[in-house]
Amino acid sequence: MNSLGIAKAPADTRVVVAMSGGVDSSVTAALLHQQGYEVIGVTLQLYDHGAAIDRPGACCAGQDVYDAKRVADRLDMPHYVLDYADRFRAEVMQDFADSYARGETPIPCVTCNRTVKFRDLLRRARDLGADALATGHYVRRVVGPAGPELHRAHDGSRDQSYFLYTTTPAQLDLLRFPLGAMPKAEVRGLARRFGLAIADKPDSQDICFVPDGDYAAIVAKLRPQAAIPGEIIHVDGTILGTHRGIIHFTIGQRRGLGIAGRTDGPLFVTRLDPESARVEVGPRSALATQRVPVAEVNWLDAVAPGTAMEVEVRLRSAQAPLPAMVTALPDATASVELHAPQFGVAPGQAAVFYRDTRLVGGGTISRA
């Protein structure tokens, strides 16, 4: 077995590396190239070149495509750029806008990994005769008794497993994550050792197609009908003011509500109603919840409806896992019972389930 767990010599093992133009994927390509694998770099252009060519923190367009090409040239390896902009717009950006219009808080990185990156790029890797598709994600692939498993990265501050819960067992057969056991500082050190020009390049922002973090502007452009003014109403029924559209709000939001303060303390967004265009606000206590409904659940093991298990669940990417009981339900749904109340659980975010370091499944938080 070689270092990727494939029964071939590295020189006889073809690996496609998804190269975004950033430090992590570039080091992934350099490491595998150094180890003697036949490496082919593939970069996805996901949106308009001009929209991001000079914007720091972007990825998958403009300067990043050029940076990936420079790394491939430095390593003297083949490199291809695939124009997936149309499918990215149709499957990721449009879905993002629709979700916000429904009063949700979506995670487009999850949708991107599920569609154009792992589904479509894996298909292209197979077309190229690849034995593996390697990425620069900080996550670990561990071969267990029943086959490959997905585990959190050793460096918890860099762990990206939350964004990969839609990965299927069939995809894990081909996927490899060489950086899962490394801290970021070591990866940057390797980039310098390999003489890569991107060694000090800043990390990309989470949502690559949103300039300056203005999500509402993107949604308004893609779904103008979602920017409908409405009322801001207190949980006690008092109308406090008006707003420019629910797309400007998310559950748990405290700042930027645009209403005069009340004497009963700070107010938080507790509910968004797209049908009436109402934003409901209230005290922090109104956000408390222990039962979280989850839809579109992907299990990395076969789990029969009715199965209940103790897990740790992550409800936001930056949140520590929380103890909970998850029960699998029919139609790819599940119910999560948290051991303690949580505040600001937002529909559209992901609920991802772990047993120890292993990712066992996850889905989209739905409305109660």
N, C-alpha and C positions, 0 to 999 in steps of 0.2 A: 504494500500500500504506500502511495506517496503521501505528502503532507496534506492533501485535500481528501484523503480517504478513498482514492480511486486506484484500482489495481493496474496501474500503468506506470512506466517511467515518466517523470515530468516532461521530458522532451517529446513523448508520444501523447501527451495530454493537452488538448486544446481548451483554453479557457477564454471565454468572452468576459471582459471587464466593463461594467457600466461606468463610464467616465463623465462626471458632471463638470469637470474643470476645476474642482476644488481639491483641497489637500488630501482628504481621506481616500477618495477614489483614485487619485493619482498615485498615492503611496501603495494602495492595493495593487495597482498595475505594476509598479516598480518592484515590489516584493516578489510577486509571482514571476516576473521576468527574470529577476536575479536567481530565483530557484530553478530556472531552466524550463519553465512551462512555455508552451506555444501560446502567446497572449495576443488577443485581438481586442482592441479598444473600440467601444461603441458609445457615441454621445447622442443623446436625444435633444433635438431642438424643439422646445415645447411651446414657445410663443415667439412673437415677432422680434427679429434681430434688433431693430432700432429701438424698441421699447425699453431695452435693458442694457444696451451696449456700454453705457458709461455709469451705470448705477451700481455702487458697491452693495454687496450683500445679496445680489440676485443669483440665480443659477439657471442653467439649461437654456441660455440664449446669449447672443452677442459675444462679449469678452470671454465668457466661460467656454464656449465652443472653441474659440481660438486658443485658450489656455490648455484645453484637453489635447488639441492637436500638437501644441508645443511639447507637451509631456510625451506624447506618443513618438514624436520625432526624436526627442532626446533618448528614448529607449529603443529607437529603431524598430518599431513594431507597427503593424497595420492599424489603421484607425478609420472608422466610418462615422459619418454624421447622418442620422435618420431624422427626417422632417416629420415629426408627429404633432405639429402645431394644430392641425384641424381636429384630430381625435382628442387632443388635450383640451381644446376649447369645448368640444361637444360633451366630453365625459367628465371633466374635472371642473372647469370654470362655470359651465352652465349648471352643473349639479350644486356647486358652491352658492351660486346666486339663488337657485330655487330653494335651497335649505334656509338661507337667511330670510327669504320672503315668507317662509313658513314659521318664522319666529324661532328658528333653531340657531345653534352655534356650531357650524360644520368644521371638519378637519380635512381640507383638501389634500394634504399629504397622504392621508390614509387612502383616499379615493385614487390618487395618482399611483401609489404603490400597487393597489389592487388591479388597476387597469393598464395604463400605458407602460408602466415599468415592469411589473412582474408578469402580467398576462402577455402583453404584446412583445416585450423585449425577450422574455423566455422563449416565445415562439420563434423569434428571429435567431436567438442563440442556437436553438435546435436546427434551424435551417442552415446555419453555418457549421453544423457538425460538431458543436461544442460538447465537451464532457462535463462542463460546469459553467455557471454564470456567477461571477464574483462581484460583490458590491462593497462599498466602503462604509456600510452601516455598522454601528456599534451594537452588535447583538451576536449571540453565539449559537452555532448549530452543533448539537451534541447527539451522537448516535446512541439511542437507548435500546432497551430490549425489543421494542416493537418497531424500531426504525428511527429516522432523524427527528429530533426535537428542537424546539426553539427556546433558548434561554436568555435571560437578561445578561447584558455585558458585565464584565468584571468591574468596570468603572461605572458606578451607579450614576455619576453626574453626567455621563455621556450616553447612557443607555437609550436606545431607540426602538426597543421592542414594542412599545405602546403603539407605534405607527405601523407595525408589521403584523398586527393580529389577524389580518385577512389572509395571510399566507396559508396555502394548503399543503397537506402532506406531499402531494405530487410535485409541487413546486420546490419543496425542501429537498427533494431528491437531487435536484440540479443546482440549487443555490449554495453558495459558500460565502462566509463573512470573515476574512482573514484578520480584521482588526478587533474582533470581539473581546479579546483578552488584553488589549493594550489601552493605556491612558493616552489622552490627546497629546500630552507633552512628548511622549515617546514617538508618536506618529509624526509630529512636526520635526522632531530630531532626525527621523529617517528621511523625511523630505529634503532636509538640508544635506544629509549624507549622500543621498542620491543625486544631489545637484539640481533639484527641481526648482524652477523659477517661481513656483507657486507656494513655496515653503512657508511664507509669512502672510499668505492671502487670508483675509478674514473669512470666518464661516458664513455660509449663506443664511439668510433669514428663513423662517419656517414657511412662509407663504410667498413663493417666488414671484407670483404675478401681481402682487398687491403693492403698488408704489407707496412709500411713506406710511404704510400701515393703515391706509384709508380704505377699509373694507367696504364701507357704505357707498363710496364713489363707484367702485367696481360693480356692486350689485345694482345700483341705480342705472348704470350704463347698460348692463345686460338685461335687467328687468325693471324698466322705468315704472311699471305699474305698482311696484313694491314700495315706492317712496310716497305713500299716501299719508297725509297728516291725520292725526287723531288725538284722542284725549289721554292725559296721564291721570290715573285715578288711584287713590289710596285704597288699601284693602278694606277700609271701613266705609267705602263708597263715596268719599269726598273727591270731587274733581279738583285737581291741583294745577292743571295747566294743559298745554297742548304740545305736540311734538311734530317733527317733519317726516316721520316714518319709523316703523318698528325696526327697520334694518339698521338703525343707529344704536340699538340697544341689545344687551345680552343678559341672561339671567344672572343675578348676583352683582350686577353693575351698581356702583355707588356714585362715581363721579360723572359729571357731564349730563345730569338728568334735566337741567334747564328749568328747575322749579325752585320757588322760594322755600327756604328752610322752614321746618315745623318745630314746635317746642318739644315734640316727643322723641327727639334724637335723629340720628342719621337714617336715611331711607335707601332701600335697595330695590332693584328691579326683581319682582317676584313672579311675574307672569307676562307673557306676550300673547296677545290674541290677534292673529292676522285677519280674521273675519271682520272684527269690529274695529281693527286698527287701534286697539287700546293697549297702553302700557300700564301695568299694575305695579305699584310700589308699596313697600311696607317696611316694618322694622326687620332687623336681621333674624329674629325668631320666626318670622313668617317663611323663611327659606328652609327651615329644618325639614329633613326627610331621612327616613331609614330604608324605605322600599324603593328600589330603582327598576323600572321596567326597561328591558333591553330587546331590541329587534335586530334582524339581519345578523344573527349570531353565527360566527364561524368557529367550529370546534376543531382543534388540531388532533384530537382523538375522537373515536366514535363514542358519542354520549347519547344515550337513549332519553327521550322525553320522560320526565318524572324523576330523573336522577338528581339528587341533591349532594353537594359537596362543599366542604369548608375550603375557602380560597382567600387570597389577598386580592383585592380589586383596586385598580387605579382608575379614577374617574376623570382625571386631567393629566396631561403629559408631564407637568412639573410637580404633580402631587405624589406624596409617598403612598405606597400601597396600604389599603385598609382591610382589616379582617372582616369577613362577610360570609354568608351562606348563599350560594348560587344554585338555583333550581332550573334545570333545562325543561323547556316547555315545547309544545308542538309548533310547527311552522317557523322554525329557526328563531324562536324567541326564548327569553329567559327572565327570571325574576331574581334580583339581588336584594338580600336582606342584610343591611349593614349592622354591625354590632353596636354602633353608636351613631347618633344623628350627624348628618353632614349638611353644610350650608352652601347654596349656590350650585346645585347639581343641574346642569344645563342640557336640555334636549339637543341632539346633534353631536354632542361630544361622544367619546368612546368610553365604554366600560370594559376593561381588559382584565382577565382573570389569570392569576398565577398560583402555582403550588410550589413553594420554595422559590427557586429561580426560574422554574419552567413556566412558559406561557402555554396555557391550556385552551384558551379561547377568548373571544371578545365579541362585542357588537356595538350598535349605536343606541345611545340612551334615547328612549322615546318618551312621549308625553304620558303622564300618569292617566 
